[in-house]
Amino acid sequence: MENYLLRRRKELNLTQKEVADAVGVSEGTVSRWESGMIANMRRDRIRLYADILKTTTDFITTGESTGIPSGFQPMPDMKLVPRIGRIACGNPILAEQNVENYDSVPCNWQADFTLICAGDSMMPRIQDGDLVAIRRQPTVENGEIAAVRIEDEATLKRVYSYPDRLILQPENPAFAPIVLVGEEINSVSIEGKAVGFCRAL
């Protein structure tokens, strides 16, 4: 029965010499590996071998592959959360009528919903069209980015809270901060903390 390493090399139309040169060993060593003698192979050579065969280090050592190329990490566990496209007047941000779709985000973000960012006030960190994941919570630490509702409008800003004022700070220096004082602070509610974002390449 043909060895899995030999079979993979043939699938890629590689010679033993090409593999040997890439890994930094002799053709005889590659021949022994393809005969099943791969015990005690050095870790750095396993990675180089995986690279030249366009496979994973697991495949090199066991013949089984997770399908994840060398140098990449597996996808994290994901969950679906509602995407809020707009905020209707007077309704909570997570009101049913505001749900446009559902997005899959990493579980470890602990996100409750997503928003499509509109505008460039948070550039360069967050750009127009980015999908931003929000964890629902009523407060954030100073300097954290949050989805904030001011009466009937929502915005994404860094939040700085002081005894006498609340500052919503954009990332883009071309935009002025929103400063609220006195009774104005009561018109603001923090809907949640930004915990991650996705951007199309």
N, CA, C and O of each residue as an XYZ file, in Angstrom:
804
protein
N       0.851     -1.210      0.000
C       0.000      0.000      0.000
C       0.882      1.254      0.000
O       1.829      1.350      0.781
N       0.573      2.196     -0.863
C       1.396      3.396     -1.020
C       1.304      4.282      0.222
O       0.210      4.544      0.722
N       2.456      4.742      0.720
C       2.515      5.590      1.899
C       1.840      6.932      1.619
O       1.924      7.458      0.510
N       1.176      7.475      2.626
C       0.424      8.726      2.446
C       1.321      9.906      2.089
O       0.889     10.810      1.375
N       2.571      9.913      2.578
C       3.492     11.000      2.231
C       3.917     10.903      0.766
O       4.011     11.914      0.069
N       4.170      9.691      0.314
C       4.519      9.475     -1.099
C       3.340      9.851     -1.992
O       3.507     10.507     -3.021
N       2.159      9.431     -1.587
C       0.958      9.733     -2.381
C       0.735     11.242     -2.480
O       0.393     11.757     -3.545
N       0.930     11.944     -1.363
C       0.729     13.389     -1.372
C       1.761     14.086     -2.256
O       1.425     15.025     -2.978
N       3.001     13.639     -2.205
C       4.042     14.248     -3.046
C       3.706     14.071     -4.521
O       3.887     14.989     -5.321
N       3.216     12.885     -4.876
C       2.854     12.623     -6.276
C       1.659     13.476     -6.704
O       1.596     13.928     -7.847
N       0.713     13.697     -5.790
C      -0.453     14.544     -6.111
C      -0.021     15.948     -6.497
O      -0.659     16.604     -7.320
N       1.077     16.402     -5.890
C       1.573     17.750     -6.148
C       2.638     17.787     -7.241
O       3.201     18.842     -7.532
N       2.911     16.623     -7.848
C       3.926     16.516     -8.912
C       5.293     17.038     -8.456
O       5.984     17.741     -9.192
N       5.659     16.679     -7.234
C       6.961     17.057     -6.693
C       7.918     15.878     -6.749
O       7.509     14.725     -6.618
N       9.196     16.179     -6.943
C      10.215     15.133     -6.879
C      10.738     15.029     -5.454
O      10.564     15.935     -4.639
N      11.388     13.891     -5.174
C      12.006     13.739     -3.852
C      13.057     14.822     -3.627
O      13.222     15.304     -2.507
N      13.772     15.207     -4.691
C      14.795     16.236     -4.559
C      14.168     17.583     -4.183
O      14.704     18.302     -3.339
N      13.041     17.925     -4.803
C      12.379     19.195     -4.484
C      11.940     19.224     -3.022
O      12.076     20.243     -2.345
N      11.415     18.104     -2.545
C      11.000     18.023     -1.146
C      12.219     18.094     -0.236
O      12.212     18.804      0.770
N      13.274     17.349     -0.598
C      14.490     17.325      0.214
C      15.104     18.714      0.326
O      15.521     19.122      1.411
N      15.164     19.449     -0.790
C      15.737     20.796     -0.785
C      14.907     21.739      0.091
O      15.459     22.577      0.804
N      13.594     21.600      0.035
C      12.714     22.480      0.803
C      12.833     22.225      2.303
O      12.755     23.151      3.111
N      13.021     20.959      2.661
C      13.065     20.593      4.079
C      14.489     20.674      4.636
O      14.681     20.798      5.846
N      15.491     20.602      3.740
C      16.875     20.672      4.189
C      17.446     19.329      4.592
O      18.246     19.236      5.523
N      17.030     18.289      3.883
C      17.540     16.932      4.145
C      17.952     16.301      2.819
O      17.815     16.913      1.760
N      18.454     15.076      2.888
C      18.853     14.362      1.675
C      17.644     13.661      1.050
O      16.619     13.454      1.699
N      17.796     13.300     -0.235
C      16.735     12.543     -0.896
C      16.533     11.201     -0.206
O      15.416     10.686     -0.145
N      17.630     10.636      0.317
C      17.525      9.364      1.028
C      16.646      9.476      2.268
O      15.897      8.556      2.599
N      16.748     10.615      2.947
C      15.905     10.837      4.134
C      14.441     10.920      3.736
O      13.583     10.343      4.404
N      14.143     11.640      2.645
C      12.756     11.738      2.167
C      12.250     10.346      1.800
O      11.102     10.004      2.087
N      13.099      9.548      1.170
C      12.723      8.182      0.799
C      12.377      7.348      2.027
O      11.413      6.582      2.017
N      13.173      7.504      3.088
C      12.887      6.760      4.322
C      11.577      7.225      4.946
O      10.794      6.410      5.434
N      11.334      8.558      4.929
C      10.070      9.060      5.462
C       8.883      8.480      4.689
O       7.864      8.109      5.272
N       9.041      8.412      3.367
C       7.953      7.901      2.536
C       7.776      6.393      2.676
O       6.784      5.828      2.216
N       8.752      5.746      3.318
C       8.640      4.311      3.601
C       8.033      4.053      4.975
O       7.825      2.908      5.374
N       7.751      5.148      5.693
C       7.118      5.018      7.000
C       8.048      5.246      8.166
O       7.643      5.109      9.321
N       9.296      5.592      7.881
C      10.270      5.794      8.956
C      10.338      7.286      9.315
O      11.286      7.979      8.948
N       9.320      7.764     10.035
C       9.256      9.198     10.348
C       9.435      9.472     11.836
O       9.235     10.603     12.279
N       9.808      8.459     12.613
C       9.980      8.645     14.056
C      11.122      9.630     14.320
O      12.120      9.659     13.600
N      10.947     10.426     15.362
C      11.973     11.367     15.811
C      12.291     12.461     14.794
O      13.389     13.019     14.810
N      11.354     12.770     13.921
C      11.556     13.876     12.985
C      11.532     15.189     13.760
O      10.671     15.388     14.617
N      12.463     16.077     13.466
C      12.533     17.352     14.156
C      11.309     18.213     13.861
O      10.765     18.192     12.757
N      10.888     18.975     14.882
C       9.680     19.792     14.753
C       9.783     20.802     13.607
O       8.820     21.003     12.867
N      10.960     21.441     13.461
C      11.100     22.432     12.396
C      11.005     21.779     11.024
O      10.513     22.385     10.071
N      11.479     20.540     10.930
C      11.392     19.833      9.637
C       9.966     19.366      9.353
O       9.540     19.329      8.199
N       9.236     19.011     10.399
C       7.830     18.637     10.203
C       7.071     19.814      9.595
O       6.263     19.641      8.682
N       7.343     21.015     10.114
C       6.639     22.200      9.594
C       7.034     22.493      8.152
O       6.177     22.796      7.322
N       8.322     22.403      7.852
C       8.777     22.634      6.475
C       8.200     21.582      5.529
O       7.816     21.881      4.398
N       8.150     20.352      6.017
C       7.594     19.255      5.224
C       6.108     19.519      4.948
O       5.636     19.320      3.829
N       5.382     19.965      5.967
C       3.963     20.289      5.798
C       3.788     21.427      4.803
O       2.858     21.409      3.998
N       4.673     22.411      4.852
C       4.580     23.551      3.934
C       4.758     23.116      2.484
O       3.972     23.496      1.616
N       5.789     22.320      2.223
C       6.061     21.905      0.834
C       4.966     20.983      0.297
O       4.677     20.980     -0.900
N       4.353     20.192      1.203
C       3.272     19.299      0.773
C       1.906     19.974      0.863
O       0.878     19.351      0.595
N       1.901     21.281      1.251
C       0.654     22.059      1.340
C      -0.379     21.327      2.207
O      -1.521     21.114      1.799
N       0.051     20.955      3.397
C      -0.835     20.218      4.292
C      -0.552     20.645      5.723
O       0.044     21.698      5.949
N      -0.972     19.843      6.686
C      -0.805     20.176      8.096
C       0.286     19.322      8.726
O       0.671     18.281      8.193
N       0.774     19.783      9.869
C       1.779     18.995     10.593
C       1.164     17.689     11.096
O       1.857     16.675     11.184
N      -0.125     17.702     11.426
C      -0.796     16.458     11.837
C      -0.746     15.420     10.728
O      -0.534     14.233     10.978
N      -0.945     15.885      9.490
C      -0.912     14.949      8.367
C       0.472     14.317      8.234
O       0.583     13.123      7.957
N       1.521     15.108      8.429
C       2.886     14.586      8.300
C       3.135     13.471      9.310
O       3.740     12.453      8.975
N       2.680     13.656     10.525
C       2.998     12.686     11.581
C       2.010     11.530     11.696
O       2.360     10.455     12.183
N       0.753     11.754     11.239
C      -0.261     10.703     11.439
C      -0.976     10.264     10.163
O      -1.611      9.210     10.128
N      -0.868     11.079      9.120
C      -1.612     10.760      7.903
C      -3.028     11.294      7.926
O      -3.769     11.125      6.959
N      -3.418     11.942      9.029
C      -4.747     12.531      9.146
C      -4.607     14.045      9.180
O      -3.648     14.582      9.733
N      -5.580     14.724      8.581
C      -5.494     16.179      8.493
C      -6.801     16.806      8.918
O      -7.881     16.295      8.621
N      -6.688     17.932      9.624
C      -7.879     18.714      9.973
C      -8.304     19.604      8.811
O      -9.342     20.262      8.873
N      -7.494     19.621      7.749
C      -7.793     20.490      6.611
C      -7.311     21.905      6.797
O      -7.593     22.769      5.968
N      -6.576     22.165      7.889
C      -6.072     23.506      8.173
C      -4.617     23.578      7.753
O      -3.802     22.818      8.277
N      -4.255     24.454      6.832
C      -2.870     24.542      6.369
C      -1.917     24.907      7.490
O      -2.308     25.509      8.490
N      -0.674     24.536      7.309
C       0.359     24.870      8.277
C       0.440     26.385      8.457
O       0.388     27.143      7.488
N       0.569     26.812      9.713
C       0.670     28.243      9.998
C      -0.658     28.911     10.282
O      -0.690     30.090     10.636
N      -1.773     28.173     10.132
C      -3.087     28.726     10.409
C      -3.681     28.060     11.639
O      -3.317     26.937     11.987
N      -4.595     28.759     12.293
C      -5.286     28.204     13.440
C      -6.699     27.810     13.041
O      -7.274     28.400     12.126
N      -7.270     26.802     13.731
C      -8.649     26.423     13.403
C      -9.616     27.541     13.749
O      -9.337     28.371     14.615
N     -10.758     27.559     13.068
C     -11.798     28.546     13.366
C     -12.300     28.344     14.786
O     -12.431     27.204     15.231
N     -12.585     29.426     15.510
C     -13.155     29.270     16.852
C     -14.602     28.804     16.766
O     -15.213     28.853     15.699
N     -15.145     28.355     17.885
C     -16.571     28.037     17.950
C     -17.352     29.312     17.662
O     -16.995     30.391     18.134
N     -18.429     29.175     16.880
C     -19.198     30.336     16.449
C     -20.635     30.246     16.944
O     -21.129     29.164     17.264
N     -21.304     31.406     17.003
C     -22.730     31.418     17.327
C     -23.413     32.502     16.495
O     -22.773     33.453     16.046
N     -24.721     32.340     16.298
C     -25.504     33.316     15.544
C     -26.070     34.369     16.491
O     -26.622     34.052     17.545
N     -25.918     35.642     16.085
C     -26.512     36.747     16.843
C     -27.264     37.644     15.864
O     -26.915     37.693     14.684
N     -28.296     38.357     16.336
C     -29.068     39.211     15.427
C     -28.276     40.429     14.971
O     -27.509     41.018     15.732
N     -28.482     40.788     13.707
C     -27.899     42.028     13.182
C     -28.948     43.121     13.223
O     -30.043     42.974     12.679
N     -28.598     44.226     13.879
C     -29.506     45.361     14.004
C     -29.136     46.369     12.925
O     -28.060     46.965     12.972
N     -30.017     46.559     11.961
C     -29.690     47.447     10.858
C     -29.977     48.901     11.145
O     -29.280     49.783     10.643
N     -31.001     49.167     11.951
C     -31.372     50.550     12.245
C     -32.095     50.554     13.585
O     -32.475     49.505     14.106
N     -32.275     51.729     14.123
C     -32.955     51.848     15.404
C     -34.208     52.687     15.207
O     -34.128     53.867     14.863
N     -35.352     52.080     15.424
C     -36.614     52.793     15.264
C     -36.824     53.743     16.437
O     -36.367     53.488     17.551
N     -37.521     54.838     16.169
C     -37.726     55.861     17.202
C     -38.384     55.266     18.444
O     -39.434     54.628     18.360
N     -37.765     55.480     19.574
C     -38.367     55.097     20.844
C     -38.255     53.630     21.193
O     -38.615     53.243     22.305
N     -37.768     52.800     20.288
C     -37.684     51.370     20.571
C     -36.291     50.978     21.044
O     -35.305     51.581     20.620
N     -36.193     49.986     21.907
C     -34.867     49.496     22.307
C     -34.097     49.004     21.096
O     -34.681     48.602     20.089
N     -32.769     49.042     21.211
C     -31.931     48.676     20.072
C     -32.153     47.239     19.633
O     -31.975     46.915     18.458
N     -32.544     46.366     20.571
C     -32.769     44.970     20.226
C     -34.241     44.649     19.973
O     -34.630     43.482     20.026
N     -35.060     45.653     19.701
C     -36.465     45.398     19.381
C     -36.560     44.491     18.157
O     -35.755     44.600     17.232
N     -37.545     43.598     18.156
C     -37.666     42.587     17.108
C     -37.699     43.197     15.713
O     -37.114     42.649     14.779
N     -38.388     44.341     15.569
C     -38.516     44.941     14.243
C     -37.202     45.502     13.708
O     -37.104     45.838     12.527
N     -36.192     45.604     14.570
C     -34.901     46.119     14.122
C     -33.962     45.028     13.617
O     -32.900     45.341     13.080
N     -34.325     43.761     13.773
C     -33.456     42.652     13.368
C     -33.553     42.458     11.859
O     -34.613     42.124     11.329
N     -32.425     42.673     11.173
C     -32.388     42.535      9.714
C     -31.957     41.154      9.278
O     -32.435     40.626      8.274
N     -31.029     40.561     10.056
C     -30.436     39.291      9.655
C     -29.751     38.697     10.875
O     -29.897     39.201     11.988
N     -29.003     37.625     10.657
C     -28.208     37.021     11.731
C     -26.785     36.815     11.234
O     -26.566     36.455     10.077
N     -25.821     37.048     12.117
C     -24.408     36.899     11.776
C     -23.759     35.881     12.691
O     -24.135     35.742     13.855
N     -22.789     35.178     12.159
C     -22.022     34.207     12.924
C     -20.762     34.882     13.451
O     -19.960     35.397     12.672
N     -20.587     34.881     14.765
C     -19.429     35.523     15.391
C     -18.795     34.543     16.380
O     -19.473     33.625     16.840
N     -17.511     34.714     16.719
C     -16.864     33.808     17.675
C     -17.570     33.811     19.034
O     -17.927     34.866     19.559
N     -17.763     32.631     19.586
C     -18.425     32.516     20.891
C     -17.680     33.288     21.976
O     -18.295     33.875     22.866
N     -16.329     33.281     21.890
C     -15.569     33.914     22.971
C     -15.704     35.436     22.986
O     -15.260     36.080     23.937
N     -16.306     36.021     21.950
C     -16.604     37.449     22.000
C     -17.749     37.738     22.964
O     -17.866     38.852     23.475
N     -18.600     36.732     23.217
C     -19.773     36.894     24.081
C     -20.652     38.049     23.593
O     -21.177     38.833     24.384
N     -20.795     38.127     22.272
C     -21.597     39.199     21.672
C     -23.076     38.845     21.702
O     -23.448     37.672     21.663
N     -23.917     39.878     21.771
C     -25.368     39.687     21.765
C     -26.019     40.135     20.462
O     -27.095     39.654     20.109
N     -25.375     41.053     19.746
C     -25.907     41.492     18.462
C     -24.798     42.160     17.667
O     -23.720     42.434     18.195
N     -25.069     42.419     16.400
C     -24.119     43.109     15.539
C     -24.770     44.336     14.921
O     -25.992     44.427     14.810
N     -23.926     45.274     14.524
C     -24.364     46.489     13.843
C     -23.484     46.700     12.616
O     -22.301     46.360     12.632
N     -24.053     47.253     11.567
C     -23.252     47.696     10.433
C     -22.860     49.146     10.694
O     -23.719     50.010     10.868
N     -21.561     49.402     10.719
C     -21.086     50.748     11.000
C     -21.271     51.631      9.767
O     -20.892     51.258      8.657
N     -21.855     52.798      9.982
C     -22.051     53.754      8.897
C     -21.279     55.032      9.218
O     -21.354     55.551     10.332
N     -20.537     55.531      8.228
C     -19.773     56.754      8.426
C     -18.321     56.461      8.774
O     -17.921     55.306      8.918
N     -17.541     57.526      8.907
C     -16.102     57.353      9.114
C     -15.588     58.038     10.375
O     -14.406     58.373     10.456
N     -16.464     58.250     11.362
C     -16.027     58.916     12.589
C     -15.111     58.035     13.435
O     -14.381     58.545     14.285
N     -15.142     56.703     13.212
C     -14.291     55.806     14.002
C     -13.097     55.289     13.200
O     -12.407     54.367     13.634
N     -12.855     55.885     12.026
C     -11.674     55.511     11.248
C     -10.415     56.039     11.939
O     -10.461     57.068     12.613
N      -9.283     55.330     11.769
C      -9.088     54.175     10.886
C      -9.418     52.839     11.542
O      -9.442     51.816     10.858
N      -9.672     52.819     12.843
C      -9.888     51.544     13.536
C     -11.106     50.806     12.994
O     -11.021     49.632     12.635
N     -12.236     51.501     12.938
C     -13.471     50.910     12.430
C     -13.919     51.735     11.238
O     -14.024     52.959     11.320
N     -14.182     51.054     10.125
C     -14.471     51.750      8.877
C     -15.927     51.593      8.476
O     -16.635     50.708      8.956
N     -16.352     52.472      7.587
C     -17.705     52.423      7.051
C     -17.961     51.049      6.443
O     -17.184     50.583      5.610
N     -19.039     50.406      6.853
C     -19.385     49.092      6.329
C     -18.904     47.925      7.181
O     -19.297     46.785      6.934
N     -18.061     48.185      8.180
C     -17.615     47.112      9.073
C     -18.794     46.561      9.872
O     -19.710     47.293     10.250
N     -18.748     45.269     10.116
C     -19.727     44.612     10.967
C     -19.160     44.592     12.389
O     -18.134     43.959     12.637
N     -19.815     45.273     13.308
C     -19.318     45.402     14.678
C     -20.170     44.554     15.609
O     -21.398     44.648     15.609
N     -19.495     43.716     16.410
C     -20.195     42.862     17.371
C     -20.264     43.572     18.723
O     -19.277     44.135     19.196
N     -21.449     43.534     19.334
C     -21.702     44.252     20.590
C     -22.140     43.269     21.681
O     -23.012     42.426     21.471
N     -21.507     43.406     22.851
C     -21.956     42.675     24.041
C     -22.858     43.603     24.843
O     -22.445     44.694     25.234
N     -24.071     43.172     25.082
C     -25.048     44.046     25.739
C     -24.671     44.241     27.212
O     -24.590     43.279     27.975
N     -24.442     45.503     27.598
C     -24.145     45.856     28.979
C     -24.384     47.349     29.152
O     -24.172     48.121     28.217
N     -24.826     47.768     30.342
C     -25.242     49.163     30.536
C     -24.104     50.133     30.819
O     -24.310     51.346     30.780
N     -22.915     49.628     31.100
C     -21.777     50.506     31.380
C     -20.528     49.935     30.716
O     -20.455     48.741     30.424
N     -19.556     50.799     30.483
C     -18.252     50.377     29.972
C     -17.172     51.148     30.726
O     -17.444     52.176     31.346
N     -15.955     50.639     30.663
C     -14.828     51.347     31.262
C     -14.459     52.553     30.395
O     -14.680     52.541     29.184
N     -13.901     53.586     31.013
C     -13.461     54.751     30.252
C     -12.490     54.340     29.149
O     -11.532     53.604     29.385
N     -12.758     54.835     27.936
C     -11.898     54.553     26.805
C     -12.364     53.383     25.955
O     -11.843     53.173     24.860
N     -13.348     52.610     26.443
C     -13.847     51.480     25.654
C     -14.847     51.977     24.614
O     -15.519     52.990     24.807
N     -14.928     51.237     23.502
C     -15.853     51.591     22.425
C     -17.205     50.960     22.721
O     -17.294     49.780     23.059
N     -18.254     51.761     22.591
C     -19.594     51.276     22.908
C     -20.607     51.750     21.877
O     -20.429     52.773     21.216
N     -21.682     50.966     21.762
C     -22.858     51.408     21.016
C     -23.687     52.235     21.986
O     -24.131     51.735     23.019
N     -23.892     53.502     21.650
C     -24.556     54.446     22.549
C     -25.788     54.997     21.852
O     -25.753     55.347     20.672
N     -26.883     55.066     22.611
C     -28.096     55.665     22.063
C     -28.317     57.016     22.733
O     -28.364     57.123     23.958
N     -28.453     58.053     21.891
C     -28.775     59.399     22.367
C     -30.194     59.697     21.887
O     -30.418     59.998     20.715
N     -31.138     59.607     22.807
C     -32.559     59.711     22.474
C     -32.884     58.663     21.411
O     -32.913     57.475     21.730
N     -33.129     59.057     20.158
C     -33.543     58.082     19.145
C     -32.460     57.765     18.121
O     -32.736     57.133     17.101
N     -31.244     58.194     18.382
C     -30.162     57.942     17.436
C     -29.065     57.124     18.110
O     -28.797     57.271     19.302
N     -28.437     56.254     17.311
C     -27.365     55.409     17.836
C     -26.034     55.834     17.235
O     -25.972     56.304     16.099
N     -24.984     55.663     18.005
C     -23.650     55.982     17.517
C     -22.647     55.033     18.169
O     -22.913     54.456     19.223
N     -21.506     54.885     17.532
C     -20.429     54.049     18.061
C     -19.272     54.969     18.401
O     -18.708     55.604     17.510
N     -18.907     55.052     19.674
C     -17.867     55.981     20.109
C     -17.112     55.408     21.307
O     -17.575     54.475     21.962
N     -15.943     55.984     21.579
C     -15.261     55.716     22.847
C     -15.965     56.531     23.933
O     -16.310     57.694     23.728
N     -16.169     55.910     25.074
C     -16.939     56.543     26.139
C     -16.004     56.945     27.285
O     -15.178     56.158     27.749
N     -16.162     58.184     27.718
C     -15.441     58.692     28.885
C     -16.471     59.321     29.816
O     -17.106     60.316     29.469
N     -16.630     58.740     30.989
C     -17.638     59.210     31.932
C     -16.972     59.881     33.126
O     -16.070     59.318     33.747
N     -17.429     61.095     33.441
C     -16.923     61.865     34.571
C     -18.115     62.311     35.416
O     -19.250     62.282     34.940
N     -17.875     62.722     36.658
C     -19.005     63.115     37.524
C     -19.879     64.213     36.926
O     -21.088     64.238     37.157
N     -19.276     65.120     36.160
C     -20.041     66.266     35.657
C     -20.292     66.240     34.155
O     -20.944     67.138     33.622
N     -19.778     65.213     33.461
C     -19.977     65.192     32.001
C     -19.734     63.792     31.433
O     -19.111     62.938     32.063
N     -20.244     63.596     30.235
C     -20.040     62.357     29.486
C     -19.482     62.736     28.125
O     -20.064     63.562     27.421
N     -18.357     62.137     27.750
C     -17.736     62.454     26.466
C     -17.782     61.225     25.578
O     -17.343     60.145     25.971
N     -18.317     61.398     24.379
C     -18.334     60.351     23.358
C     -17.312     60.755     22.306
O     -17.528     61.683     21.526
N     -16.184     60.031     22.302
C     -15.019     60.449     21.528
C     -14.882     59.629     20.245
O     -14.774     58.405     20.309
N     -14.887     60.282     19.085
C     -14.613     59.555     17.838
C     -13.120     59.239     17.715
O     -12.290     59.878     18.362
N     -12.787     58.256     16.887
C     -11.384     57.938     16.621
C     -10.791     58.909     15.606
O      -9.617     59.272     15.678
N     -11.630     59.317     14.662
C     -11.193     60.193     13.577
C     -11.033     61.629     14.103
O     -12.010     62.236     14.542
N      -9.812     62.171     14.062
C      -9.596     63.525     14.597
C     -10.335     64.614     13.837
O     -10.421     65.748     14.308
N     -10.871     64.282     12.662
C     -11.638     65.273     11.906
C     -13.019     65.509     12.517
O     -13.715     66.454     12.146
N     -13.410     64.646     13.455
C     -14.720     64.778     14.086
C     -14.561     65.274     15.522
O     -13.651     64.862     16.241
N     -15.451     66.152     15.916
C     -15.422     66.679     17.287
C     -16.091     65.690     18.236
O     -17.017     64.984     17.838
N     -15.633     65.632     19.481
C     -16.301     64.772     20.453
C     -17.692     65.303     20.793
O     -17.964     66.497     20.664
N     -18.561     64.397     21.228
C     -19.885     64.786     21.712
C     -19.773     64.904     23.229
O     -19.487     63.920     23.912
N     -19.995     66.089     23.746
C     -19.870     66.339     25.186
C     -21.259     66.631     25.748
O     -21.939     67.555     25.302
N     -21.666     65.835     26.726
C     -22.974     66.020     27.342
C     -22.791     66.356     28.813
O     -21.983     65.740     29.507
N     -23.549     67.338     29.279
C     -23.442     67.781     30.678
C     -24.844     67.887     31.279
O     -25.843     67.981     30.566
N     -24.884     67.869     32.605
C     -26.152     68.069     33.307
C     -27.221     67.089     32.886
O     -26.980     65.885     32.796
N     -28.420     67.620     32.625
C     -29.565     66.795     32.247
C     -29.366     66.077     30.918
O     -30.016     65.063     30.664
N     -28.477     66.587     30.065
C     -28.223     65.947     28.765
C     -27.755     64.501     28.944
O     -28.043     63.644     28.108
N     -27.034     64.235     30.034
C     -26.509     62.888     30.275
C     -27.644     61.875     30.397
O     -27.475     60.708     30.044
N     -28.802     62.317     30.895
C     -29.942     61.412     31.068
C     -30.537     60.958     29.743
O     -31.299     59.992     29.708
N     -30.198     61.648     28.643
C     -30.722     61.260     27.332
C     -29.895     60.153     26.687
O     -30.217     59.677     25.598
N     -28.819     59.748     27.376
C     -27.880     58.771     26.810
C     -28.037     57.414     27.493
O     -28.154     57.339     28.716
N     -28.037     56.349     26.702
C     -27.994     54.993     27.267
C     -26.945     54.187     26.510
O     -26.898     54.187     25.280
N     -26.122     53.512     27.268
C     -25.121     52.632     26.663
C     -25.779     51.293     26.395
O     -26.251     50.624     27.314
N     -25.806     50.909     25.127
C     -26.455     49.659     24.733
C     -25.516     48.466     24.855
O     -25.965     47.334     25.038
N     -24.218     48.715     24.754
C     -23.300     47.594     24.869
C     -21.898     47.949     24.431
O     -21.660     48.987     23.814
N     -20.977     47.066     24.763
C     -19.559     47.251     24.469
C     -19.204     46.572     23.141
O     -19.630     45.448     22.876
N     -18.417     47.271     22.312
C     -17.914     46.667     21.073
C     -16.837     45.636     21.440
O     -15.851     45.962     22.100
N     -17.040     44.398     21.004
C     -16.122     43.319     21.381
C     -15.371     42.725     20.191
O     -14.484     41.892     20.378
N     -15.712     43.141     18.975
C     -15.026     42.643     17.796
C     -15.665     43.206     16.531
O     -16.782     43.722     16.553
N     -14.932     43.094     15.437
C     -15.523     43.539     14.169
C     -14.984     42.719     13.020
O     -13.911     42.122     13.116
N     -15.729     42.693     11.941
C     -15.335     41.979     10.730
C     -15.333     42.952      9.572
O     -16.161     43.859      9.495
N     -14.370     42.740      8.658
C     -14.235     43.635      7.508
C     -14.013     42.786      6.255
O     -13.191     41.870      6.259
N     -14.735     43.089      5.206
C     -14.528     42.407      3.943
C     -13.205     42.830      3.334
O     -12.859     44.011      3.364
N     -12.459     41.881      2.780
C     -11.183     42.196      2.141
C     -11.396     42.497      0.666
O     -10.437     42.787     -0.050
